[in-house]
Structures are given as C-alpha cells and as structure tokens.
Amino acid sequence: MAFAATWLALREPADRAARDHTLLSQAIHAAGSSPVVLDLGCGTGSTVRTLTPLLPETTRWRLVDNDQELLDIAAAEAPSSTVHLLNILDIQSLPLDGVTLVTCSALLDLVTESWLRELATALSVPFYAALSYNGIMRWEPELPEDQTITEAFNEHQRRDKGLGPALGPDSAARTVEVFESAGWHTALAPSDWSLGPESETLHIALVEGIGQAASEAGDPGAEDWTRQRVAAANHSDCHIGHSDILVTPPSEDSDEPR
C-alpha cells in the first residue's frame, strides 16, 4: 500500500476543506497539553500540516509509513518528529509508548476489520481518523452510468489493498461498531469532498482513478464513462462522501456525542 506524492499533494486542499471542524477541535483537545501524536500511514504529512497550527509548539510527532520517501517529506514538516518505516499491519511494533493521540487520514477504508479489532485492543488513547470514503458519489449533471460505476468502484474498494480484504465504503460504520463493542466512546461526522470546476485537475485525476478501478472490477462501460466525465470536468460538480471519526477510551469522561 503506497500512494504517489503527486496524488497526495493534489488531494490535500480538498481533504483539509472537508474535515469536520468540530471533531478536529475535539481531537486537538483530546491530545492534551503536551501532545505526542502518532500518525499512521502519514504519507507526505497532510495530517501534520493540518494539525500543527492548532497544536502547541511543543508537540512531538511519530510518523509511520511504509515508504521512506514519503516519510522524509513528512518529517520536513514536523521538526519535532521521529520517523518509523513500518508496515501498520504489525500493530505490536507501533511506537505507542507515551503517545497522547493517534491519527490517520484516508486510511481506514484500506484496512481489515481484524486490524481494527486489534487496534482497539492495543490503544489506550484517543484515535482521530479523518476522511474515510463511505461509498457515496454524485455528479451534476448526471450520467446514466454513474450508479453502476459507483457500485463497481465500491466493489473494487473492498479488495485487498496490501493489508488484507479492505473495509472500503463500510469502514466508518465498522470502525464505530468495533470500537463501541470494545467500550470506547465514538463520534462520527461527514467530511465530504465537494468539487466544482475550480478543482478540474483533481476532478480529472479522481475520475480516471475511479474509472480504472471500475474497469478492473468488470464494468464494461467504465472507459466510456471516464471519457465523458473527463470531458465534463471543467463544467460539472462532484460529491464524494467521506466520514471523520473520533474515538476516546472508556476511562475518559467526554461530552462528545456517542
């Protein structure tokens, strides 16, 4: 599981605009007065760049990814950081000691339910997971093939992405269920992308990725759908559903909705 730095950079502004501000503020508060933040699958450091202006200057980061090049980019954004070239599958190897907040972004739709269950057992601090794809896609104007493409893409999202059979569009709901069954407090909020003509470059890259995945899932109309959607990117709107999640340990008093 690895993503190109160019794609991560392209999506970062949309990610930042989409994050739910209430859960973001609650996550900052949950990190405590002397935060030590562990970022799982940190990529180029999007979460670091989003949270750093809101956290104390003394915040320390532990950055985990399986791509050294991405880790180096992320570390440059967080001077008070350590980098850990790890496969997140090995939860027991994660540098959790002394951590006050665990974060991730656009990760949970790639993992398995068994991984979530192991994580819920291993953690004892708040967990803030942003921007998990939830299976909803809409375009204006619509095309007749939109729904079948969405279904094919969602099927593809449930395939193994290097971590086992992925939760895909079910990730947010399953995360809430897994952590609540382990006694955690949970809060869930939408963090949808809304892309207009001003986001044409991201829109095109997104459509091409969706079309390729739908084609790999066996949709015979994926190529034609992609061609039409790319041609319309400069005069159409796109809505991609995501969810943000904040979970806090059972031992913590919290006013967050459950």
ABEGO torsion letter per residue (X at the ends): XBBBAAAAAAAAAAAAAABBAAAAAAAAAAAEABBBBBBBGAEAGAAAAAAAAABBAABBBBBBBABAAAAAAAAAABABBBBBBBBAABAAABBABGBABBBBBGAAAABBAAAAAAAAAABABBBBBBGBBAGBBBBOBBBAAAAAAAAAAAAAAABBAGAEBBAEAAAAAAAAAAAAAAGBBBBBBBBBBBBBAAAAAAAAAAAAAAAAAAAAAGBAAAAAAAAAAAAAAAABBBBBBBBBBBBBBAABBBABBX
